[in-house]
Amino acid sequence: MSSIKFDYGRDGIEIKVDPIWNLTIFRPKSQDLIANTNEAIKEAIRNPIGTIPLKELIKEKGDLEQICIVASDGTRPVPSRIILKALIEELNSYGINDNQILVLIATGLHRQSREDELERILGIELKCRLKSIDHVATDKASLKDFGTAPDGVPIYINKHYCESDLKILTGYVEPHFFFGFSGGPKSIAPGIAGAETIQANHSAENIAHPLARFGIDKGNPMHENSKHISDTIGADFIVNVCINEKHEITRVAAGNVMQVHEQLVKYQLNYIFKKIKDLYDIVICGNGGYPLDLNLYQAVKSMAIGEIAVKEGGTIISVNELSDGVGIGQENFRDLIFSGKTPKTLYEQVLNKEIVIPDQWEIQVLARIMMRAEIYVISSLKEEEIGNIGLKYANSVEEAIDASLKKYGQGARILILPNGPQVIPILKNK
């Protein structure tokens, strides 16, 4: 019996494959790695898209008291320490001192960063050299009010960023389960936005919008709102990358926020999406391992990958380590998955605004997927820890497959996606 290596936690797991299974496996397309990432990032900074080089921009700005660099939080697999190392070396070569630099961790509504995560984000050397702070979306005193966007979303953004003399964004671009793509303006909203801004951007109506899906930015109300906020607040420069399934950098671009984002989105469209002719009875999917599979809250993203490819009434087998459990700091989500309500009830209550709380979007998406397919959770959690709204428990992927085959028969079509959002299946007519 052969086996398949599946991304899970830091080390992965092996899934034993029965030769009688009607099995399809999608692996990511091979991407060329950047041999010298430090130099490639510096070259991108020196030869930006849609704006003047950063060195000239700094000369134009004159005396700079503070440069704010926004970096993704610890729940993202962004190789921030690599990006920041090259960026700081460039800034230092332009005469910028470390004490002029503030790294702002874009936590959105996520929990605050742990020490080990800060070391992973900044690298040990830069963690010791640079001042860094976490964004706190719920701290009104740390936010600046910019009025209201045309779609009615209130605009509150981190004061440290707004009041800095030079604003630089960093991050990565990959498909996102309701934002279309990560990166670009998403670093500002929701990354360093206030809770009211995030909740309005992630409203039940926006989450339910048919274009709020993987790989769609044009016409996606959340992306459009984020772009408007980014244009309103401003960002002087951005450095974004694309990564492969091993979280290695495959592409880098720097310069104007939207032009960089559009270029990297085009690159992703060529590599990430895989057309399928028909839907599958069983889809086995995960978030791509650590750190994306830290908790059940984040694991919903992987279930949304399965939702695309599974037939109505089929089975999604979610394979994520969940070493942080349901999610540290996600108490609202925890309460809802232990509410005893049916997915249909939860979904309707969110849409009808009977449930209006932070993180409602995650339960809304989870409930939507559960109304389409049954979901098995394969993780380090115990059965009593996955809630009581209908998520199913199994000790292993093989056990979940065997249980599902009893329902669909041995000829059931099975799709395995071992590498998280590095492969997004899409029906040919969609």
C-alpha positions in Angstrom: 0.0 0.0 0.0 1.4 3.4 -1.0 1.2 6.6 0.9 0.8 10.4 0.3 2.6 13.1 2.2 0.1 15.7 3.3 1.0 19.1 4.7 0.1 19.1 8.4 1.7 21.1 11.2 5.4 21.5 10.9 6.2 17.9 9.8 3.3 16.7 7.7 1.5 13.3 7.9 1.3 10.2 5.7 -2.0 9.1 4.3 -2.0 5.4 3.4 -3.7 4.9 0.0 -5.8 1.8 -0.8 -5.2 0.9 -4.5 -8.9 0.3 -5.0 -9.8 3.9 -4.2 -11.0 6.0 -7.2 -8.4 8.6 -6.4 -7.2 11.9 -7.9 -4.3 13.9 -6.4 -3.6 17.5 -7.3 -0.1 18.8 -6.7 1.1 22.4 -7.2 2.7 23.3 -10.5 6.4 23.5 -10.3 7.6 27.1 -9.8 11.1 28.4 -10.3 12.7 29.5 -7.0 14.5 32.7 -6.6 18.1 31.7 -5.9 19.2 34.8 -4.0 16.1 36.2 -2.4 18.0 39.0 -0.6 19.3 40.4 -3.8 16.1 39.8 -5.7 14.1 41.8 -3.1 16.6 44.6 -3.2 16.5 44.7 -7.0 12.7 44.9 -6.9 13.0 47.8 -4.4 15.5 49.6 -6.7 13.3 48.9 -9.8 9.8 49.3 -8.6 6.5 49.1 -10.5 4.4 52.3 -10.9 6.5 54.6 -8.6 10.0 56.0 -8.2 12.6 53.9 -6.4 12.4 53.9 -2.6 15.8 55.8 -2.3 14.4 58.7 -4.4 11.2 58.7 -2.5 13.0 59.1 0.8 15.0 62.0 -0.6 11.8 63.7 -1.7 10.3 63.2 1.8 13.2 64.9 3.5 13.7 64.5 7.2 12.0 61.4 8.4 11.2 60.9 12.1 9.5 57.5 11.7 9.1 55.0 9.0 6.3 52.4 9.6 6.7 49.0 8.0 3.6 46.8 8.1 4.3 43.0 8.4 1.8 40.1 8.5 1.1 38.4 11.8 2.1 34.9 12.9 -0.9 33.1 11.4 0.5 33.7 7.9 3.3 31.8 6.2 4.9 35.0 4.9 8.7 34.8 4.9 8.6 38.3 6.5 12.1 37.9 8.1 13.6 37.5 4.6 11.6 40.5 3.2 12.4 42.7 6.2 16.1 41.8 6.2 16.6 43.0 2.6 14.3 46.0 3.1 16.1 47.1 6.3 19.5 46.7 4.6 18.3 48.9 1.8 17.0 51.5 4.2 20.2 51.5 6.2 22.2 52.0 3.0 20.1 55.1 2.4 21.2 56.6 5.7 18.1 55.4 7.7 18.8 54.4 11.2 17.1 51.5 13.1 15.6 53.9 15.6 13.7 55.6 12.8 11.9 52.4 12.0 8.7 50.9 13.5 7.5 47.5 12.5 3.7 47.3 12.9 2.3 43.7 13.0 -0.9 43.6 11.1 -3.0 41.4 13.4 -6.5 42.5 12.1 -8.8 41.0 14.7 -6.4 38.1 15.5 -4.7 37.5 18.8 -1.5 39.3 19.8 1.9 37.9 18.7 3.8 35.5 20.8 7.6 35.9 21.3 8.4 32.9 19.1 6.2 34.3 16.4 7.9 37.7 16.6 11.2 35.8 16.1 9.8 34.1 13.0 8.4 37.3 11.6 11.4 39.6 12.3 14.3 37.2 12.6 16.2 37.1 15.9 18.6 39.9 14.9 16.0 42.4 13.7 13.8 41.5 16.7 16.6 42.8 18.9 17.4 45.8 16.8 14.0 47.2 15.8 11.0 48.4 17.7 7.9 46.4 16.9 4.3 46.6 18.1 1.1 44.6 17.5 -1.9 46.4 16.0 -4.9 46.3 18.4 -8.1 46.7 16.5 -10.2 47.0 19.6 -8.2 49.9 21.1 -10.0 53.0 19.9 -7.3 55.3 21.4 -4.7 53.8 19.0 -6.9 54.4 15.9 -7.5 57.4 13.6 -10.9 58.2 12.2 -11.1 58.9 8.5 -14.9 59.1 8.2 -16.9 56.7 6.1 -16.3 55.0 2.8 -18.9 55.3 -0.1 -20.2 51.8 0.8 -20.9 52.9 4.4 -17.9 51.3 6.0 -16.4 53.4 8.8 -12.7 53.9 8.4 -10.5 53.5 11.5 -6.8 52.9 10.9 -3.8 52.5 13.2 -2.4 55.9 14.4 1.2 54.8 14.3 0.9 54.0 10.6 -1.1 57.1 9.7 1.2 59.5 11.6 4.4 58.0 10.2 6.4 60.0 7.6 6.9 57.0 5.3 4.5 54.1 5.0 5.7 50.7 3.7 3.6 47.5 3.4 5.0 44.0 3.1 3.2 40.6 2.7 2.3 37.9 0.2 -0.3 37.3 -2.5 -2.2 34.1 -2.7 -5.9 33.2 -3.1 -8.1 34.0 -0.2 -11.4 32.3 0.6 -13.6 35.4 0.6 -11.3 38.3 -0.1 -10.2 37.0 -3.5 -6.5 37.4 -2.9 -4.4 38.3 0.1 -1.7 41.0 0.0 -1.8 44.5 -1.5 -4.4 46.7 0.2 -5.4 43.9 2.6 -2.4 44.8 4.7 -4.2 48.1 5.6 -7.8 46.9 5.8 -8.3 44.5 7.6 -4.6 44.3 8.6 -4.3 47.5 10.6 -7.9 48.6 10.7 -10.2 49.1 13.6 -12.7 46.5 14.7 -15.7 48.5 13.4 -14.0 48.8 10.0 -13.2 45.1 9.8 -16.7 44.0 10.9 -18.3 46.3 8.3 -16.0 45.1 5.6 -16.6 41.5 6.5 -20.4 42.0 6.9 -22.8 39.1 6.4 -24.0 40.7 3.2 -20.4 41.0 1.8 -19.5 37.4 2.9 -22.7 36.1 1.1 -21.9 38.0 -2.1 -21.4 35.6 -5.0 -18.0 37.2 -5.9 -16.6 36.9 -2.4 -14.7 33.8 -3.2 -11.3 32.4 -3.9 -9.5 34.2 -6.7 -12.0 36.9 -7.4 -11.0 40.5 -6.7 -12.8 42.6 -9.3 -16.4 43.1 -8.1 -15.6 41.6 -4.7 -17.1 44.1 -2.3 -14.5 43.4 0.4 -11.6 43.9 -2.0 -13.2 47.0 -3.5 -13.7 48.5 0.0 -10.1 47.6 1.0 -8.8 49.2 -2.1 -10.8 52.4 -1.4 -9.5 52.5 2.2 -5.9 52.0 0.9 -6.3 54.8 -1.6 -7.7 57.0 1.1 -5.0 56.4 3.8 -2.1 55.9 1.4 0.9 53.7 1.3 4.2 55.0 -0.1 5.6 51.6 -1.1 4.9 47.9 -0.9 7.0 44.8 -1.1 5.0 41.6 -1.8 6.0 38.1 -2.7 4.5 34.8 -3.9 5.5 31.5 -2.3 5.3 27.8 -3.1 4.0 24.9 -0.9 7.2 25.0 1.1 6.8 28.7 1.7 9.8 29.5 -0.5 9.7 32.8 -2.5 9.0 32.3 -6.1 8.2 35.9 -7.1 8.8 39.4 -5.7 7.5 42.8 -6.8 7.7 46.2 -5.2 6.4 49.7 -5.7 2.8 50.9 -6.1 0.3 49.0 -4.0 -2.3 48.1 -6.6 0.1 47.7 -9.6 2.2 45.3 -7.6 -0.9 43.4 -6.4 -2.3 43.1 -10.0 1.0 41.8 -11.3 1.3 39.1 -8.6 -2.4 38.1 -9.0 -1.7 37.5 -12.7 1.2 35.3 -11.7 -1.0 33.4 -9.2 -3.7 32.8 -11.8 -1.2 31.0 -14.0 -0.1 28.6 -11.3 -2.7 28.0 -8.6 -6.1 27.3 -10.2 -6.8 23.8 -11.6 -9.8 23.2 -13.7 -12.0 20.1 -13.0 -14.7 18.6 -15.2 -17.0 17.2 -12.4 -17.5 17.5 -8.6 -16.1 14.8 -6.3 -17.9 12.7 -3.6 -15.0 13.2 -1.1 -12.5 16.0 -1.0 -9.5 15.8 1.4 -8.0 19.2 2.0 -5.9 21.3 4.5 -4.4 24.7 5.0 -0.9 23.8 3.9 0.5 23.1 7.3 2.0 25.4 9.9 1.3 28.2 10.6 -1.9 28.3 8.6 -3.3 25.2 10.4 -2.8 26.5 13.9 -6.5 26.5 14.8 -10.0 25.5 13.8 -10.9 29.1 13.1 -8.2 29.3 10.4 -9.0 25.7 9.2 -12.4 27.0 7.8 -10.3 28.4 4.9 -9.3 24.9 3.9 -12.9 23.7 4.1 -13.8 26.4 1.6 -11.3 24.9 -0.8 -13.1 21.6 -0.4 -16.5 23.3 -0.9 -15.5 24.3 -4.5 -14.9 20.7 -5.5 -17.3 18.6 -3.5 -20.7 17.6 -4.8 -23.9 18.5 -2.9 -24.3 16.1 0.0 -20.7 15.0 -0.3 -17.9 14.8 2.3 -15.0 17.2 3.1 -12.2 15.8 5.2 -10.4 18.7 6.8 -6.8 17.8 7.7 -5.2 20.5 10.0 -3.1 20.0 13.1 -4.9 22.7 15.2 -2.2 23.0 17.8 -3.8 26.2 19.1 -7.2 24.4 19.4 -10.3 26.2 18.3 -8.4 29.5 18.3 -6.7 31.6 21.0 -8.6 34.9 21.1 -11.5 33.5 19.1 -14.0 33.1 21.9 -17.0 34.2 19.8 -16.2 31.5 17.2 -15.8 29.0 20.0 -19.2 29.9 21.6 -20.9 29.5 18.2 -19.5 26.1 17.4 -20.6 25.0 20.9 -24.0 26.6 20.5 -25.8 23.3 19.6 -27.5 25.1 16.7 -27.8 23.7 13.2 -25.6 25.2 10.4 -28.8 26.4 8.7 -29.9 28.2 11.8 -26.5 29.8 12.4 -26.3 30.9 8.8 -29.7 32.5 8.8 -29.1 34.2 12.1 -25.9 35.8 10.8 -27.7 37.0 7.7 -30.7 38.3 9.6 -28.3 40.1 12.0 -29.5 38.1 15.0 -25.8 37.2 15.4 -23.6 40.3 15.1 -20.2 39.8 16.7 -16.5 39.8 15.7 -15.6 36.6 13.7 -19.2 36.0 12.6 -17.8 35.7 9.0 -15.9 32.5 9.9 -19.0 30.8 11.3 -21.0 32.1 8.4 -18.7 30.5 5.9 -18.4 27.3 8.0 -22.2 27.0 8.2 -22.6 27.6 4.5 -20.1 24.7 3.7 -21.8 22.4 6.3 -25.1 23.0 4.5 -23.5 21.6 1.4 -21.4 18.7 2.7 -20.5 16.8 5.8 -17.1 17.7 7.3 -14.7 15.4 9.1 -12.1 17.1 11.2 -8.7 15.3 11.4 -6.5 17.1 13.9 -4.8 16.9 17.3 -8.1 17.9 19.0 -10.3 15.5 20.9 -13.8 14.7 19.8 -15.4 16.9 22.5 -13.3 19.9 21.4 -14.7 20.3 17.9 -18.1 21.7 19.0 -21.6 20.4 18.7 -23.0 21.9 15.5 -22.4 18.9 13.3 -18.7 18.6 12.6 -17.7 15.0 12.5 -14.7 13.5 14.2 -12.3 10.8 13.0 -8.9 9.5 14.3 -7.3 9.5 10.9 -7.9 10.4 7.3 -8.2 6.7 6.4 -10.9 6.2 9.0 -12.9 9.2 7.6 -12.5 7.8 4.1 -13.7 4.4 5.1 -16.7 5.9 6.8 -17.5 7.9 3.7 -17.1 5.0 1.3 -19.8 3.1 3.3 -22.1 5.9 2.3 -21.1 6.4 -1.3 -19.7 3.0 -2.3 -16.2 1.9 -3.3 -16.4 3.7 -6.6 -16.8 7.1 -5.0 -14.6 9.8 -6.6 -12.0 11.1 -4.1 -9.9 14.2 -4.6 -6.8 14.8 -2.4 -5.3 18.3 -2.2 -2.2 17.9 0.0 -0.8 21.4 -0.2 -3.5 23.8 1.0 -4.3 26.9 -1.1 -1.4 26.1 -3.5 -4.0 24.3 -5.7 -7.5 25.7 -6.0 -9.9 23.4 -8.0 -12.4 25.2 -10.2 -15.2 23.8 -12.4 -14.5 24.4 -16.1 -17.8 26.3 -16.6 -17.3 28.6 -13.6 
